[in-house]
Amino acid sequence: MKLVSLSINPVPSGANVLAFDGYDGLQLRAALWHATRGPARGTVCIVQGRGEFIEKYFEVIADLRRRGFAVAIFDLRGQGGSERMLSNPHKGHVVAFTEYDRDLAIFIDEIVRPTLPEPLIGLGHSLGGNILLRGAQDESSPFARMILMSPMIDIHRRMLGATRSLAMAYASTASMFGLATAYVQGGGNHPNDLTDFETNRLTTDYVRWSRIKSIIEAAPDLALGSPTIGWLRAALRSCAMLSRPDYPKYVCVPMMLFAAGADHIVSTQAIEDFAVDLKSGGHILMPGSRHEILHETDAIRQRFWAAFDAYMGIEATPSGSF
């Protein structure tokens, strides 16, 4: 397994690219980097959103390494450079989110901890935020802190086209009749990242949108189409768990949540409601940002990194190239 390098998106130097077995033997692609500057601050473990891939995070990886962090990242099962779940590689599918949980545990215990320094910081986007929150009540969590961007605590109604209860009824009934591996209604092979810039829901930054599009055009095998009905059912079940009124009260990992003010993929309100009840955590609203805060305009990203640095106790960090 290797990483795709483009002139507009070069692989950060010193990458250690590898494959490891998921909980069921599925081959998952991973990459590790050591920090480029001191002092050493530990390791940031990036947990991706749905349909993402390692190459999409090269700029973020460089930002973290300059801050003294080692970085560990892997492509979730069924996406990016990891092995796909179904014969149609465009379908995003899992049976239950416990599959993500088990893969992450293996990645931390067998790949990250033997290789990179602690403490471990979990950095999750969207689906990745959901996955990290699923283990945040565990007092034996490997993570000292978590930073979550647009975490998928609840899916935006515009994405579902209905209330969560109606969407769950649809997904459960269709799955019961053997349609779990079929695309959700209206879904198909076309990746979200290849929509027109004017209609995309991910970022207002044309340069970063173009860069992601160029990666997929150069390496179409990295792309993912719509989710399956089974994935939707699993996602709604996980969101229902995180949305219980008492769930945040028992979260024991300190964390900072970032909510995008113009997010139409996950619910900003659900993020804010969740954060209010955390014992050790808070949230920051990013006005004007669409779903992918770390792939937004320079101004939005600068606000994010200023808040990140303050939360992590980091003084001003010099900018630079990959």
HELIX and SHEET records of a PDB file:
HELIX    1   1 ILE A   54  TYR A   57  5                                   4    
HELIX    2   2 PHE A   58  ARG A   66  1                                   9    
HELIX    3   3 THR A   98  ILE A  106  1                                   9    
HELIX    4   4 PHE A  107  VAL A  112  3                                   6    
HELIX    5   5 LEU A  127  ARG A  134  1                                   8    
HELIX    6   6 ARG A  157  LEU A  160  1                                   4    
HELIX    7   7 ARG A  164  MET A  176  1                                  13    
HELIX    8   8 ASN A  192  LEU A  194  5                                   3    
HELIX    9   9 PHE A  197  THR A  199  5                                   3    
HELIX   10  10 TYR A  206  ALA A  218  1                                  13    
HELIX   11  11 PRO A  220  LEU A  222  5                                   3    
HELIX   12  12 ILE A  229  LEU A  242  1                                  14    
HELIX   13  13 TYR A  247  TYR A  250  5                                   4    
HELIX   14  14 THR A  268  VAL A  276  1                                   9    
HELIX   15  15 ILE A  293  HIS A  295  5                                   3    
HELIX   16  16 ASP A  298  MET A  312  1                                  15    
SHEET    1   A 8 ASN A  16  ASP A  21  0                                        
SHEET    2   A 8 GLN A  27  TRP A  33 -1                                        
SHEET    3   A 8 PHE A  69  PHE A  74 -1                                        
SHEET    4   A 8 GLY A  42  VAL A  47  1                                        
SHEET    5   A 8 LEU A 120  HIS A 125  1                                        
SHEET    6   A 8 PHE A 143  MET A 149  1                                        
SHEET    7   A 8 MET A 255  ALA A 260  1                                        
SHEET    8   A 8 GLY A 281  MET A 286  1                                        
END                                                                             
